[in-house]
Amino acid sequence: MEKKTYVYWQEEKMWIGYLEEYPDYMTQGETIEELEENLKDIYRELTGGAIPNVRRVAELEMA
């Protein structure tokens, strides 16, 4: 099973979050569990080609 890191916080009654690899694509949920399901959905859309021109974050090793 593949694992992905996500960033999340609570704003009023909603939980907001995004996958660390895709910070431009946020989602939300009324509970942490709903947020996690929504993050899984957006991951499938991002990696399945449903969203064009996906921007990602990567690391670059400097000498």
C-alpha beads as a LAMMPS data file, in Angstrom:
LAMMPS data file: protein, C-alpha beads

63 atoms
62 bonds

1 atom types
1 bond types

-500.0 500.0 xlo xhi
-500.0 500.0 ylo yhi
-500.0 500.0 zlo zhi

Masses

1 110.0

Atoms # bond

1 1 1 0.000 0.000 0.000
2 1 1 1.371 3.390 -1.020
3 1 1 1.404 6.201 1.558
4 1 1 1.268 9.939 0.882
5 1 1 1.963 12.788 3.294
6 1 1 -0.670 15.495 3.641
7 1 1 -0.949 18.842 5.390
8 1 1 -4.191 19.733 7.159
9 1 1 -5.776 22.249 9.513
10 1 1 -9.177 23.195 10.853
11 1 1 -10.988 26.357 9.790
12 1 1 -14.146 26.876 11.784
13 1 1 -16.078 23.595 11.337
14 1 1 -14.205 22.261 8.276
15 1 1 -10.932 20.381 7.918
16 1 1 -8.830 21.675 5.007
17 1 1 -5.886 19.817 3.512
18 1 1 -3.681 19.019 0.554
19 1 1 -1.219 16.337 -0.446
20 1 1 2.321 17.518 0.230
21 1 1 3.339 16.538 -3.316
22 1 1 0.489 18.614 -4.809
23 1 1 0.111 21.776 -2.673
24 1 1 -1.978 23.633 -5.271
25 1 1 -4.865 21.172 -4.980
26 1 1 -6.718 21.590 -1.690
27 1 1 -9.830 19.821 -0.510
28 1 1 -11.946 19.782 2.638
29 1 1 -14.197 17.654 4.816
30 1 1 -16.445 17.992 7.833
31 1 1 -14.363 15.296 9.594
32 1 1 -10.761 14.104 9.304
33 1 1 -12.076 10.864 7.787
34 1 1 -14.021 12.757 5.109
35 1 1 -10.973 14.914 4.394
36 1 1 -8.843 11.787 3.929
37 1 1 -11.393 10.284 1.520
38 1 1 -11.467 13.540 -0.453
39 1 1 -7.656 13.571 -0.565
40 1 1 -7.694 10.031 -1.967
41 1 1 -10.212 11.108 -4.610
42 1 1 -8.159 14.106 -5.692
43 1 1 -5.012 11.951 -5.805
44 1 1 -6.744 9.561 -8.207
45 1 1 -7.815 12.522 -10.354
46 1 1 -4.330 14.066 -10.317
47 1 1 -2.536 10.856 -11.222
48 1 1 -5.192 9.530 -13.589
49 1 1 -5.046 12.382 -16.071
50 1 1 -8.435 13.890 -15.161
51 1 1 -6.790 17.206 -14.260
52 1 1 -4.619 18.787 -16.972
53 1 1 -1.300 20.576 -16.360
54 1 1 -0.748 19.221 -12.843
55 1 1 1.918 21.067 -10.876
56 1 1 4.027 19.084 -8.406
57 1 1 6.669 19.653 -5.752
58 1 1 10.048 17.895 -5.916
59 1 1 13.439 18.106 -4.218
60 1 1 16.629 19.089 -5.988
61 1 1 19.991 18.091 -4.495
62 1 1 22.514 20.924 -4.715
63 1 1 26.281 20.370 -4.724

Bonds

1 1 1 2
2 1 2 3
3 1 3 4
4 1 4 5
5 1 5 6
6 1 6 7
7 1 7 8
8 1 8 9
9 1 9 10
10 1 10 11
11 1 11 12
12 1 12 13
13 1 13 14
14 1 14 15
15 1 15 16
16 1 16 17
17 1 17 18
18 1 18 19
19 1 19 20
20 1 20 21
21 1 21 22
22 1 22 23
23 1 23 24
24 1 24 25
25 1 25 26
26 1 26 27
27 1 27 28
28 1 28 29
29 1 29 30
30 1 30 31
31 1 31 32
32 1 32 33
33 1 33 34
34 1 34 35
35 1 35 36
36 1 36 37
37 1 37 38
38 1 38 39
39 1 39 40
40 1 40 41
41 1 41 42
42 1 42 43
43 1 43 44
44 1 44 45
45 1 45 46
46 1 46 47
47 1 47 48
48 1 48 49
49 1 49 50
50 1 50 51
51 1 51 52
52 1 52 53
53 1 53 54
54 1 54 55
55 1 55 56
56 1 56 57
57 1 57 58
58 1 58 59
59 1 59 60
60 1 60 61
61 1 61 62
62 1 62 63
